Amino acid sequence: MTAEAVGARRSPLPLLTRSAPRQISPDFVRISYASAITLGMKSGRFSRDFEFGGINLLLNYDEGCLSDCGYCGLARSRQNVDYGDQFIRVEWPLVGTDELVDRMAERESTLTRLCISMVTHGHAYADTCDITRRIAAKVRTPLSILVAPPTLNRERLETFKALGVDMIGIGLDAVTEQLFRSIRTDVPAGGLKWEKYWEVITDAREIFGPWKVNVHTLVGIGEADQDLIDLFVALRDRQIFSYLFCFNPEPDSRMADHPKSPLVRWRRMQLAKHLIETEGYDAGQFEFDADGGLINLDAPRTAVDAVVDAGVAFMTNGCPGESGEPGCTRPYGSYRPAEPFRDFPFLPTPDDLIEIRQQLRLDDVVRSRG
């Protein structure tokens, strides 16, 4: 969630710094750099011109997040970085909540989706409710919460819905229990529970309904292609979205030296998820090697080509806007502006699609020529 800054100017709404005492939630939140630009609170531009209306808020505490996920920029044991100043490799400015809500209300006609990201903290639930009330009183843009499962139970999820929350996101990230435990549980300040995450997923689906819950899944932290595809199918069958993210190494995290997924693998997982979630493909149409790597897609080549040509499969996964259009597109969340697009916050252009086809290398995995 970033952009290329061009020519700093004085912001009409002063951004706050870490020097001020107790600038914490619920009275203060961090927002993505892209959100700050969209709201006129930071000067900058995107590397390509496109409409962006998704505003991302992040709870802010002096202690930061109390979880310690090995890949995360908010991890408790991450060294040499002030919490929140840099997350996903970019700045997240600190702003006053009421001033932010006023700014969103002024620009409501241009906004498509709002999202509050919780962290694992004892005050996170109450503060999220407080912030939600402030937003709902002045802004009608659809609102999501990316929840912190350790802080929640069924009653609290029901409260979120009663307050006007439209969708719930759960950052499962690690798609197998073994991987979850090794990266998120058995770590210096761990303790996150696989069972708790699935309890929240199940409760949220029952409370918010079909296609109103999403599960974040990471590509490139040690899972196999088969693990991802099995999860895509399981979530689809429960009418739960899978939002796909590409692992992007965070400096000073425990996985800072872990390589990013090759583009060919990333593109194939984007395509597989779209085929499963949108085109009705099932697990039996994918063939894997002994290590769980995708080696064959049993599908008519013409049908696969049509999906690739449409380009939607390679756009950023995010909660939709009020009319079903892309609402939260998180530009540059998985890569820097100077790097090849991992996911596109807009529909890929014909030139983009040429590159995507080269990256997919479909001749190696689509054996059916019908």
N, C-alpha and C positions, 0 to 999 in steps of 0.2 A: 504494500500500500504506500506507494511513494510516487514522486514525480521529480523531474529535473527542475531545480530551483533556478530562476533567472532574475537577477536584479532585486535584491532585498529592498523592501519599502516598509515604512512604519505602518503597522497593522492598526485598523480602526478599533479593533478589540484587542487590548494588550494581552499577550501570551505571558504566562507565569513561568517562573524559574524555580529551580530546586532550593534557592536560597530562602524563600519565604517559609515561615514555620507552619507546620501542620496543614499543608495544602493537599488534603486527602479527601477521598470520597466519604459522603455523597456530595459535598459542596464543590469538589473539584474532580475532574476526570481527564484522562488523556484521549486525544483523538488522532487518527491516522493522519499522516502528512497530506495524503490525497484529500481527506475530508477537510482539513484546514484550508487547502487551496480552494476547494469547491465552495466553502462558506466565506471566502474572502478574508480569512484570518491569517493566511500566509501567502507570500508571493511565490509564484512558480508556474510551471506548465508541465504537461505530459509530453513524452517524446513523440506522440502522435495526437492529433486533435480528435477528441470524441466526447460525447456527453457522459457525465458521471454524476450520479445522484445518490450513491450509497454512503451513508455516514456511519463510521465505526467508532464507538466509544469504548474505553478500557478503564476499569476501576483502578484507582491509584492509592497505594498505602506506602508509608515509610518502610515497612518491612517487606514490601513486594508480595509476590505469590509465595505461599508456604509449601507448595509442592516443588518437586525437584526432578522434572522430566529431563532426560539426558540430552535431548535435542533442542530444548526450548530456550529462547532468549530471555524468558522471565524466570528461569529455574533459580531456586533459592541459593544453590551453590555456585552459580555463575560468577566468575571472578572479574574484577577490574572494570565493571560497568555499573553505573548508577541505574537502579531499577527504572524502567520506563523511558529513559532518555533515548535508548536505542532498542528497538524490537523489530524483528524481521529486517534487520540491517538498516533501518531508517528511523528518523526522528518521529516521536509521538508527542506533540506539544501538549503542555498542561494548561487547561483552561478552566474558568469558573463554570459550574454546571448551569446556573441560571442564565448567565450571559450566552452560553452555548445554545440553550433551549430557545432563547429569544432570537438568536441568529437563525436557527433552523425554522422557526415559525415565520420569519420574514421571507425565507426562501423556499417555503414549503412546496410551491408549485413546481420547483425544479428537482425535488428530492424523490427518490424511488424506494428507498429502504433504509431503516435505521437499525443498528445492532449494538446492544450493550454486551461487552465481553466481561464476564466475571473472572475472578481469580480465586484460588483457595485461600480464604481468610475468614476469620471469625465474624467479621462485620459485613461480609460480601452480600449475604442474602438480604438483610435489612436495608443496606445501602442501595442495592439494585431495585428493591421495591420503592424506595424513596425517589430515586432517579426516574423510574418508570412513571410514577405519579406526576412528576414535574413535566415530563415529556407529554404524557397523555392529556394533560390539562390545556396544552397549547398547540400540539402538532398532531395531525391525523395521518401522517405517513405510516405505512405498516412497520411494526416494530418486532424485531427478533431479539432473543437473548441467547448468547453462547454461554451455557451454564457451566458451573463448577460442581459436578455431581457430589463430592464429599460434603457440600454445604446444604444439600437438598433432601427432601422427602416428597411423598405424593401430595401432602397438604400444601407444601410450598409451591409446587408446580401448579396446583389448582389456583393458588393465590395469584401467580403470574398471569394466568389466563383471565381471571376476574379483573385484573388491573388493565387489561387490554392488549397483552402480548399476543402477537399473531403466530409466531413460529418459535420453536425451540431447537437449538443446535447443541450437539454433544461432541466434544473433541476426543473421540476414542483414539484416533491417530494410529496406534499400533493395532494391527488387525487380527492378531492371534493372542491368545492368553499368555503363551510362553514369552512372546516378544513384549507384551504389555508389562509382564512381571519383571523382565530383565531391564527394561528401560525406565519404567515408571513406578515400580514397587520396591524392588530390591536395590535401592540406591541410597546415597547418604541421608537424604531427608525425604524418603519415599513414604509409602503407606497407602497409595492409591489402590483401590480394589477393583479388579475386573468385574466382579459380581455386582458391585455398586453401580458401575457405569451402565451395565445392562439392565439393572433394575430401573434406573432413571430413564433409559431409552424406552423400556416397556411402558412405564407409567406415563411418560410424555405422549407416546403414541395413543394410548387410551384416552387421555385427557384432551389433547389438541386435535386428534383425528388424522385421517389419511393425508399424506403428503404435506403435513404441517410440522414434521420433525425431520431433522437431518443429522447425519453422523459423519464427522470429519474423518477421512482416511488418508494416511500419508503413504506416498510411494518413495521407497528408497532408504528405509531404516532397518532393513534386514528381512523383510517378508518375501515370499515367493509370489509369482504371478497367480498361481492357483489360489493362494490365500486371499488375494484381493478379489479375484473373480467369484470365489465362493461367497465372500461377504456381499459383493454387489448383488448377487442373486438372492441371498437371504433377506437383505434389506428391501429389495424391490418387491419380494413376495409379501412383505409386511407393509407395503406402501409407505416406506421411509426412504427419503433421499440419501444417497451417498455423495458427499461433497469431496472432491478429489483435490489433494494438495501435493505438491512436489517438495520433498525434503530439501531444505536450503540450509547448509551448515551455518550455525551461529558462532561467531568468534567467542572464544572463552567458555563455550559450553563443553560438556564432556564429549560430544560428538562433533566437535569443530573440525576434526580431520577426517571425518567419515565422508566418502565421496557422494556427490549428487548422482541421482539416477541418470543413466545415459538417455539422451533424447529419444532414441528409438524405442526404448522400453516405456518411457513416459507416454509417448504418443500412442503406443499400442494399448496401454491401460486406459487412456482417455477414450479411445475408440471402443474398447471392450465394455467399459462402463455404460457408454451411450447405447450401444447395441442391446445390452441387457435391460437397462432402465427404460429406454424409449422405444426400442424396436422389438422387444419381447424375446430376445435370445436367451437360451438356457445354458446351464453349465455343460451339458453334454455336447454342445457345439464347439467347445474349446478342448484342445488336446495339449498335454503337457509332457515334458521330459521327466526323467527321474528326479530332478531337483525342483520340479514344480514350475519350470519356465515354459512359457507359451511357445508351442512349435507349430500349431495348426488351428485355423479357424474354419470350421465346416459351414460355409455360407456361399451363396452365389456371388461371384465377383462383381457382377453388375450392381447388386444391392449394396454391397460394401462401398463400392465406388460412389454410389449416389449419396450415401451418408457422409463420406469424406468431402464430396463436392459441396454439400450443404454447409459445412464448416462449424455447425453448432457444437459438435462433439468436442471441439478444441477451445471453446470459450471457457472463461472462469465459471466454476460452479458457485452459485450463491443464491440466497433467498430471492424469490421473485418480487417484482413490484405489484401494485394493486391489480393490474390487469393481466398478470402473468408474464410480463416482459422481464428481462434480466434486471434485477433490482440492486444487488450487491455484487460488484464485479472486481473489487480489490485489485486495482492495477499494480503490477510489479510485486505481488506478494511472494512469488517464488523465484524471482530473478531480478537482476539490475537492468535499468533501461538500456545499457549498452550490450546486454546479452540477448541471445535469441529468445523470443517469447516462449514461455512454457505454457501459459494459458492466456487467452486473448480477452481483454475487457470490452471487446467489440467483435462484430462478425469478421472473421478473417477475410482479407482481400484476395483476389485471384492470385496475386504474387505470393501472398502468405500460403495459399493452398498448394502452390508448386513446391515450396519448401517443406510443408507438412508431408506431402506425398514422398518426397525424398527421405525425410526422417523416418517415416513409417516402414518403408521397405516391404510393402504388402506382398510382393511376389514371393517372399520367403515364408509367409505364414498363411496366405489365403490360397488353398490348393484347388478349391472348386472354381471352375471357369465358366459356370452357367450365367 
